[in-house]
Amino acid sequence: MMKREELKELTDERTGPCVSIYMPTEKGSIETRQNPVRYKKLLREAGRKLAAAGLKTAEADALLAPALPLLGDGLFWQYQRGGLAVFLSKKVKRAYTLPLKFSEMAAVGDRFCVKQLLPLFAEDGRFFVLTLSQRAAQLYQCSRYSVAEADLQHVPRGIAELLELNRGEKQLQFHAQTEGHAGGNGRAGMFHGHAEDTDEDKDNVLVYFHSVNKAVNAVLNSHGGPLVLAGVDYLTRIYEKANTYPRLCAGRIAGNPSDLKPEELKDRAWALVQPGFEEGARAAVRQYEQLQGTPRASNHLKSILEAANNGRVAALFVSAKEQRWGFYDEESGVLDVHQKAQPCDLELLDMCATRTLDHGGKVYSLEPDRMPGLAPAAAIFRY
């Protein structure tokens, strides 16, 4: 999981040169072997760009060195799914495996390129699925096209462990049949001598779900995004009583989540959250169209950059597939756009988006044919 605070740390990093590497990672016997090969090529490309930016070979090698151990880590590549993002500077040395299909990139500049991360934080970006059973709870971070398991730290592994941790409480006789996680096999453990909806059972499930809810909020409060519950009706109804997360989706994925693979959970959840995402984006586009031609809206890159730096952008639309490279001086307002990326250029759409997020604005990452204003960026201003 990448937190918004970590994104801000990347966007605030100015001790260049900053290396940004993105690559999609494929799963499968042949594809898994190709992943480190492609990664090595991107590292070499980054090295060439560092040299073009004036770094000596020894300096470039030292900057890239923290990324090299991944090349020989077979276990790391075996369990990749989605995309890999690596960020390197004198201060920052980070790698993220995220549920996004990145376009390959090895960029060097005064700042990191973070635009490909924006679907994680954009208003129409990501959502979450929480699978529920008496034996385990799992949280999945999803985008439209990918899914990855998130870490619910310090959550007891089911009611049996919860009771073990609270020996002072009345012990239930728990028959621990194995229940697999999403995509696995098995069946739920049952309590001996009680119907599944007895008050005693419900009280213990509710206590367990309170601990799950606390862990879920610790992960999601910094991220936002709708949360979809997956589980039998008996359990999802109890979880609703424990839930304090404000964006709990009204729809549910019914049935035993163990019968579904993570990709199937993601697809079913997307069907539930898609209408809300699309309506939010459509409403924002309608507002832009109403304000177009007034001082409250613009699709001119320089105007958007100035407003984003001043905290005036309420909503920003950026093309998910386009890039604009160049230089922008925040103090003087001088903008120089280049047809091709030059050493130490900034990705200007990237800058618009990150500055908007910094000041609490909404960002919509749209396909080019959905962009308002026939430009790679458009914005609604607060004033």
C-alpha positions in Angstrom: 0.0 0.0 0.0 1.2 3.4 -0.9 0.0 6.3 1.4 -0.8 9.8 0.3 1.9 11.0 2.6 4.5 8.9 0.7 3.3 10.4 -2.6 3.8 13.9 -1.2 7.3 12.9 -0.1 8.0 11.9 -3.7 6.6 15.1 -5.1 8.5 17.2 -2.6 11.8 15.7 -3.4 14.1 18.2 -5.1 17.6 16.8 -4.5 18.0 15.7 -8.1 18.8 13.9 -10.1 15.7 11.8 -9.4 15.2 8.5 -11.2 11.7 7.1 -11.8 11.3 3.6 -13.2 8.0 2.1 -14.0 7.3 -1.3 -15.5 4.3 -3.7 -15.8 5.0 -7.1 -14.3 3.7 -10.3 -15.8 2.8 -13.5 -14.1 3.6 -16.9 -15.6 6.6 -19.2 -16.1 7.9 -17.4 -19.2 6.8 -14.0 -18.2 8.3 -14.3 -14.7 11.7 -15.0 -16.2 11.4 -12.0 -18.5 10.5 -9.5 -15.8 14.1 -9.1 -14.4 15.4 -8.8 -18.0 13.1 -5.9 -18.8 13.9 -4.4 -15.4 17.7 -4.5 -16.2 17.1 -2.8 -19.5 15.3 0.1 -17.7 18.1 0.4 -15.3 20.5 0.7 -18.2 18.3 3.3 -19.8 18.3 5.3 -16.5 22.1 5.0 -16.4 22.3 6.5 -19.9 20.1 9.4 -19.0 22.1 10.1 -15.9 25.2 10.3 -18.0 23.4 12.7 -20.4 22.5 14.8 -17.4 26.2 15.2 -16.5 26.8 12.5 -13.9 30.0 10.6 -13.8 29.8 6.9 -14.2 30.7 6.2 -10.6 28.0 8.7 -9.4 25.4 7.1 -11.6 26.3 3.6 -10.5 26.1 4.7 -6.8 22.6 6.2 -7.4 21.3 3.1 -9.1 23.0 0.6 -6.7 20.0 0.2 -4.3 17.9 -1.0 -7.1 20.3 -3.8 -8.2 19.5 -6.5 -5.6 16.0 -7.0 -7.1 17.6 -8.4 -10.2 18.7 -11.6 -8.5 15.7 -11.9 -6.2 13.8 -14.8 -7.9 11.1 -14.9 -5.1 10.4 -11.2 -5.6 9.7 -11.6 -9.3 7.7 -14.8 -8.8 5.1 -13.1 -6.8 4.8 -9.8 -8.8 1.3 -8.8 -10.0 0.4 -5.4 -11.4 3.3 -3.0 -11.7 6.6 -2.1 -10.2 7.6 1.5 -9.4 11.1 2.4 -8.3 12.3 5.8 -7.1 15.9 6.7 -6.5 17.6 9.9 -5.4 20.2 10.9 -2.9 17.6 10.8 -0.2 14.9 8.5 -1.5 15.4 4.8 -2.3 12.0 3.1 -2.6 10.3 0.3 -4.6 6.6 -0.3 -4.7 4.5 -3.2 -6.1 1.1 -1.8 -6.9 -2.1 -2.9 -8.5 -1.6 -0.9 -11.6 -0.5 -1.7 -15.1 2.2 0.8 -15.7 3.7 1.9 -19.0 7.4 1.3 -19.2 9.4 4.3 -18.3 12.9 5.2 -17.1 13.0 9.0 -16.4 15.6 11.2 -14.9 14.9 14.8 -13.8 15.0 17.3 -11.0 11.8 15.6 -9.6 10.2 12.2 -9.6 7.5 11.4 -12.2 4.5 10.3 -10.3 1.6 10.7 -12.8 1.3 6.9 -13.3 0.6 6.6 -9.6 -2.3 8.9 -9.7 -5.0 6.3 -10.3 -4.3 5.2 -6.7 -5.3 8.6 -5.5 -7.5 10.1 -8.2 -11.2 10.6 -7.4 -12.2 7.8 -9.8 -9.2 5.6 -9.0 -9.2 2.8 -6.5 -11.5 0.8 -4.3 -11.2 -2.0 -1.7 -12.7 -5.4 -1.1 -12.9 -6.9 2.4 -13.6 -10.6 2.6 -15.2 -11.8 5.8 -15.4 -15.2 7.5 -15.3 -16.5 11.0 -11.8 -17.8 10.3 -10.1 -14.8 8.5 -10.6 -11.4 7.0 -8.6 -10.1 4.1 -8.4 -6.7 2.4 -7.7 -6.2 -1.3 -6.7 -3.0 -2.9 -8.1 -2.7 -6.4 -8.1 -0.6 -9.5 -10.3 -1.2 -12.6 -7.7 -3.7 -14.0 -5.8 -5.1 -11.1 -5.9 -6.3 -7.5 -3.4 -6.8 -4.7 -3.7 -8.0 -1.1 -3.2 -5.3 1.6 -1.7 -6.1 5.0 -4.2 -6.0 7.8 -1.7 -5.8 10.7 -2.4 -7.0 14.2 -5.7 -8.6 13.4 -6.4 -12.0 15.1 -6.7 -14.8 12.6 -10.3 -15.5 13.2 -12.5 -15.8 16.3 -10.5 -18.8 17.6 -7.4 -16.7 18.0 -9.3 -13.8 19.4 -10.7 -16.0 22.1 -7.2 -17.4 22.7 -5.9 -13.9 23.2 -8.8 -13.2 25.6 -8.8 -16.2 27.9 -10.9 -14.4 30.5 -13.8 -14.5 28.2 -16.1 -17.5 28.0 -14.6 -20.0 25.6 -16.6 -21.4 22.8 -16.0 -24.8 21.4 -14.6 -24.1 17.9 -14.2 -26.8 15.4 -11.4 -25.4 13.3 -12.1 -26.7 9.8 -9.7 -25.1 7.4 -11.1 -22.2 5.4 -8.9 -20.9 2.6 -8.6 -17.3 1.6 -10.0 -16.0 -1.6 -9.1 -18.4 -4.3 -8.5 -21.3 -1.9 -10.5 -24.3 -0.8 -12.1 -25.3 2.4 -15.2 -24.5 4.5 -15.9 -22.3 7.5 -15.3 -23.5 11.0 -18.5 -24.0 13.0 -19.3 -23.5 16.7 -20.5 -26.8 18.3 -23.9 -26.9 20.0 -25.2 -23.5 18.7 -27.1 -22.3 15.7 -25.0 -20.0 13.7 -27.1 -17.0 14.7 -27.2 -17.5 18.4 -26.6 -14.3 20.5 -23.4 -15.8 21.9 -22.0 -16.4 18.4 -23.0 -13.0 17.2 -21.4 -11.3 20.2 -18.1 -13.0 19.5 -18.2 -12.3 15.7 -19.0 -8.7 16.5 -16.0 -8.4 18.8 -13.8 -9.9 16.1 -15.2 -7.6 13.5 -14.5 -4.6 15.7 -10.8 -5.5 15.6 -11.0 -6.0 11.8 -12.7 -2.6 11.4 -10.0 -0.9 13.5 -7.3 -2.4 11.2 -9.2 -1.5 8.0 -9.5 2.1 9.1 -5.8 2.3 9.9 -5.1 1.3 6.3 -7.9 3.2 4.5 -8.2 6.5 6.4 -5.2 7.9 4.6 -6.4 6.6 1.2 -10.2 6.8 0.8 -12.1 4.9 -1.8 -15.2 2.8 -1.6 -15.1 -0.4 0.5 -17.0 -3.5 -0.7 -17.8 -6.3 1.7 -17.7 -9.9 0.5 -19.2 -12.7 2.6 -22.4 -14.5 3.6 -25.3 -12.3 4.6 -25.1 -13.4 8.2 -21.5 -12.0 8.5 -21.8 -8.8 6.4 -24.8 -7.7 8.5 -22.8 -8.1 11.7 -19.8 -6.3 10.2 -22.1 -3.3 9.3 -22.6 -2.9 13.1 -18.9 -2.7 13.7 -18.0 -0.6 10.7 -16.9 3.0 11.2 -15.4 3.5 7.7 -17.5 6.3 6.0 -17.3 5.0 2.4 -18.8 1.5 2.9 -20.5 0.5 -0.3 -24.2 -0.3 -0.1 -23.8 -3.3 -2.4 -22.3 -6.6 -1.3 -20.6 -9.6 -2.9 -22.8 -12.4 -1.5 -21.7 -15.9 -0.7 -18.5 -17.5 0.5 -15.5 -15.4 -0.7 -13.3 -18.5 -0.6 -15.1 -19.6 -3.8 -13.8 -16.6 -5.7 -10.3 -15.7 -7.0 -9.1 -12.2 -6.2 -9.6 -11.2 -9.8 -13.2 -12.3 -9.6 -13.7 -10.4 -6.4 -12.3 -7.3 -8.1 -14.6 -7.6 -11.1 -17.7 -8.1 -9.0 -16.8 -5.1 -6.8 -16.1 -3.0 -9.8 -19.6 -3.6 -11.0 -20.8 -2.2 -7.7 -18.6 0.9 -7.5 -18.4 1.8 -11.2 -21.7 3.8 -11.4 -20.6 6.0 -8.5 -17.2 6.6 -10.0 -18.6 7.4 -13.4 -21.3 9.7 -12.1 -18.8 11.6 -10.0 -16.6 12.2 -13.1 -19.6 13.0 -15.3 -20.8 15.6 -12.8 -17.4 17.2 -12.6 -17.2 17.3 -16.4 -20.6 18.9 -16.6 -19.5 21.5 -14.1 -16.5 22.3 -16.2 -18.5 22.7 -19.3 -20.9 25.1 -17.5 -17.9 27.2 -16.4 -15.9 27.0 -19.6 -15.2 30.4 -21.0 -15.2 32.0 -17.5 -12.3 32.7 -15.2 -13.4 29.7 -13.1 -12.2 27.1 -15.7 -9.4 26.6 -18.1 -7.6 24.0 -20.4 -4.5 26.1 -20.8 -1.5 24.4 -19.2 0.2 27.5 -17.9 -3.0 28.8 -16.2 -3.5 25.4 -14.6 0.1 25.2 -13.4 -0.2 28.7 -11.8 -3.5 27.9 -10.2 -2.4 24.4 -8.9 0.7 26.0 -7.3 -1.5 28.6 -5.6 -4.0 26.0 -4.3 -6.8 27.3 -6.5 -7.6 24.1 -8.4 -10.8 22.5 -7.1 -10.9 19.7 -9.7 -8.4 18.7 -12.3 -8.8 16.4 -15.3 -5.7 14.9 -16.8 -5.3 12.5 -19.7 -4.2 9.1 -18.5 -2.3 8.4 -21.8 -0.7 11.8 -22.6 2.5 13.5 -21.3 3.8 17.1 -21.6 7.5 17.6 -21.0 9.2 20.9 -20.3 10.2 23.4 -17.7 8.1 25.6 -15.4 9.5 28.1 -13.0 7.0 28.5 -10.1 8.3 31.9 -9.1 8.4 33.7 -12.5 5.7 31.7 -14.1 7.9 31.0 -17.2 6.7 27.9 -19.1 8.8 26.1 -21.8 7.2 23.0 -23.4 9.3 20.6 -25.5 8.1 18.2 -28.1 10.4 15.5 -26.7 11.7 15.0 -23.1 15.0 16.6 -22.5 17.4 15.9 -19.6 16.0 17.3 -16.4 12.6 18.1 -18.0 9.5 17.9 -15.8 6.4 16.0 -16.8 4.0 19.0 -16.6 0.7 17.1 -16.3 2.3 15.3 -13.4 3.1 18.6 -11.7 -0.5 19.8 -12.2 -1.9 16.7 -10.6 0.5 16.5 -7.6 0.1 20.2 -6.8 -3.7 19.8 -6.9 -3.6 16.9 -4.5 -1.2 18.8 -2.2 -3.9 21.5 -1.8 -6.8 19.1 -1.3 -8.2 19.3 -4.8 -9.8 16.4 -6.7 -8.0 14.7 -9.6 -9.7 12.7 -12.4 -7.5 10.6 -14.6 -9.5 10.1 -17.8 -9.1 8.4 -21.1 -8.3 10.9 -23.8 -11.7 10.6 -25.4 -13.4 11.5 -22.1 -11.3 14.6 -21.5 -13.2 17.9 -21.5 -11.9 20.8 -23.5 -10.0 18.8 -26.1 -6.7 19.2 -24.2 -4.5 16.9 -22.0 -5.5 18.9 -18.9 -8.5 20.9 -17.8 -9.3 22.5 -14.5 -12.1 24.0 -12.4 -10.8 26.8 -10.1 -12.0 27.6 -6.6 -11.9 31.3 -7.4 
